[in-house]
């Protein structure tokens, strides 16, 4: 006798409820993907300023635009 929880013939992943129908699983998958998309957009918007500074720093570091004895003039605003 095989135990379905340990790889038997009728084994299902632990996160799938066998009583769910095909439409329920499709709805769950769509809502999961939609939630992941919304979270991705929120995180992207929140990290936009930080990532902009990171990429600007990399550009300055890799382009060698500054040399010894250069004067950097900046403005606020």
Phi, psi and omega in degrees: 000128181259147180265120182301330180289344182241038173092025178287182183296329183254032185288136174237151174302150186296338184272354182262124177274119183298341181277351179285140177272176181297319179294322178295318179294320178297316179297318178297316180296318179295317180293325178294315179294322178296316179298318179296322178295317180295317178297320178298319178295317180296314179295320179298316178294322180291327184266000185301313182294314180296313180295326176300317178293322179297313181292325176295319177296320177295321179296316179296318182292322184273336183273346180054046181284342180252143178233170178297139181075010174284151177249128179255123180247126181236168177226154178264143175133000000 
